[in-house]
Amino acid sequence: MQDLAAEEVIKRWDLSAEQYAAHCSKYGDINREVLLTPVILEMLGRVVGKKVLDAGCGEGFLSRLMAERGAFVTAVDYSERLLEIARERTVDGLRIDYLHANLEHLDMLNDDTFDIVVSCVVIQDVPDYQAAIREMYRVLRPGGMCILAMTHPCFSSDGGWVRDSKGKKLYWKMDSYFYERGFEISWPPGSDNSPINFHRTLTSYFRTIVGTEFLVEDLMEPYPSQEAIKKHPHFIDDLRMSHFLVFKLKK
């Protein structure tokens, strides 16, 4: 499955688009709302008047949040169905331009265009992640910021909770870390065509990032706040392992 063509990956997301979008609120699905969105918004800081690329916008929740905060947003995704949903959910007056494009080839966007590039849990869905990172770098202006969030490579490969006979979580099991490959995921719930993720090591991502000449300014492994745990008690388990990893990069 490692050599799956982009067309098959895109097809799976088109078929799963409505099931995915059904789990998204104003701040994304529950995992993004609790763990990722607060970190990304904090890293972004003030975006009024900034030109921002939402690289892999999905149903557009992050594009809308940034536009509400005054950004001029260009949002791209390779799933035409997700883009349709994003447009349907965008109210008049928000400055968002939705484009159908694969992050591996952003030929319609000029060099040195954006003040900020944000990619929220997308890079592990892209077959040629190295090309996608190079494209993010190319379209970012010198001195611009890139926020690259992904599923945590150290916990995403053949990972899962090991439970006792009563269903209590004992520990998070990891295996096959160094076997980079594509695999089907059982999410979103209700999907008839499982989307495909690609596992790569942290080394592979890091070397691609620095090899593209990005400067790593910060790194965050999001965890739930005490307020979030009070509201969603099951997130206490996210103090035991990390589902996501977020890089703050500079060109």
N, C-alpha and C positions, 0 to 999 in steps of 0.2 A: 504493500500500500504506500510505501515511501515515494514511489515514482508516479503517483496518481496525477493526472493532468489537472490543470486549473479548472477546466470545464466541468469535471466531475465534482470537484470541491464546491464550485459555485452552484451547480445544480442542486446539491444537497442542501445548501443554505436557502435557495429559493423555495424548495419544498418544505423547509422547516420554518420559514420566515414568520408565518402567522402564529405558530405555537410559541416561538421565541418572543415575539412582540407582545403576546398576551401576558407575559410575565413582567413586562416593563412598566414602571410607574414614571413619575416625573424625574426621578433620580436613577433610572435604570432598573434592572432586576434586583432582587433583594440582596444578592451578594455584592453587586456594585453599589447599591445604596448604602449598605452598612460598611463595607470594607474599602471600596475603591474611590467612589465619587468624592468623599470628603478629602482624601489625599490629593486627588487630581486638582480639585478646585483650590486647595491651599497652595499647591505648587504653581498653579497658573497665576495666582495673584490678580491684580487689576488688569482687565482685558479691554477696557473701554477704548474704542477706536483702533484696536489691533486687528490685523488681518490674520485669521486663523484657519488652518486646514485641519478638519476632522478626518483623519485617515482611517477609513473603515467605520463609517458612522452608524451602521446598523439601522435601527428604527429612529435614530436621530435625537435621543434624549440629551446627549452631551452637547450636540450642536445647538439645541434649543436653550440649554442652560447658559452656554457661552454667549449666544445672541441676546438673551435677556439681560446679560451683564454688559452689553454694549459692544460686543465684538462683531466684526464683519466675517462671517463664516462661509467657507467653501467646504462642503461635505461630500465625500466620495465613498462609494461602496461598490463591490462587484456583484451584489445581489439586486437585481432590478425590482423584485418583490419587496425587499426591505426598504428600498428607496421610495416605492409607491406608498408604503405605510408611513415613512418619515414625512413625506409631503402632506399626507392626509392629517397628520398630527401637528403640523406646524401652522400656527395662527398667522393671519396677515400682520405685516409690520415687522416681523422678525427678519433680520438681514442674513438669510441663509440661501446659498446657491447649491442645490443638490446636483451632483454629477455621477453618471454611471461610469466607473473606471476600476481597473484592477491596480492595486498598489504597486505591483511589479512594473507597471508601465503607465506613468502619469504624463504622457506626452503632451496632453492638452494644457498642462500647467508650465509656466515659464520658470527658469532658474531664478533663485533669490527673490521669491515673490512674497513669502509669508513671514510674519513676525513670530508666529508660533505654529508648531505642528503637534497635534495630539493624536495618539493612537491607543485606544482603550480596548485591550484584550482582543486584538485582531491578529497580531503577527504570527501567533501559533496556528492560525487558520490559512496562512498563505504558503503555498508550496515553495516558492523562491523567496524566502525571507530576506536573503542578502540583497537581492535586487530591490525589494521594498524599502529596506533601510537606506540604500543608496539614493533612492528616489526621494525619500523624506529629507535627506540631507541636501539634495540638489535644489529642491524648491524652497528651502528655508534660506532666509537672508543671512548674511554674515552677522554673527552676534545673536542670532535668534535662538529660541528655546524649543526643544523637542521633549515631550513627555511620552515615554514609551512604556505602556503597561501591558503585562502578559500574565498568563498562568505561570505559576512558579515552576521553573524547570526542575528544581530539586524534589518536587513533590508530585509532579504530574505524570510520571512514567510508571505505569502498572501500580499506581498508588490506590489506597483505600483503607477505610477503617477495619480493623480486626475486632470482632465482637465476641463476647462470651455467650453462653447458651441462653441467656436472658436478653440478649440484644444490647448489652451495655458496651460502649466503646472502650476498648483496651488500649490500643495504640494504632498509629498510622503506619501501614506497611508500604515499603518502597522496594522496587525490584527493577532490573534491566535498565538502569539509569543510562548507561553508555551506549545503548542501542537506539540510535536516532532513526525515527520511523514515523509513518502516519498511522493513525488508529481511529476507529469510530468512537464517538462519545454518546452516552445515553442521556443527552440533554439537548434541547429542552424536553420536558415531560410531554408525552403525547405525540411526539414527532414520529412519523411513519418512515422517515429516511434520515438515519442518524448522520449528523454533520461529522466532518473529519477534522481532527487536530493533528498537528505534527509535533512530536517531542524532539527537542534539541537540548543539548547540555548548556549549562550556564556558560561554560568556556566558549562554546560556539557563538552564542549571542554576544558575549563580551568582546571577543576578538573581532567579530563583524562590526560592532559599534565603534571600537577604537580604530579598526582598520579603515573605516569610512571617514576617520578624522574627527568624529564627535569627541567633545570633551565631556567626561562624566562629572557632573556637578553634585549630584545627590543620588541616593538609592534608598528605597523604602520597601519594607515588607509589611503591608497594611495589616492591622489587627483591630478588633472591635473596641470601641470605647465602652466604658462602664455604663453610660447612658443607653448605648445600643444594646448591650447585653440585658439590661433591665427590660427593654422593650421587646427584644427577641432573645430569650434565654438560651436557645440552642446554639447561639453564636459563641458561647463560652468555650466551645471546643476549638474555636479559631485562635485561642491563646496557646494551643498545643502544637499547632503546625501552621504553615502559611500557604494559602491558596494562590496568592498573587505576588508579583514583583513589579516595582515601578522605577524606571530610570528617569532622571532629569538630566537632559543633555544640552550642550551648547555647541553651535557651529562657530 
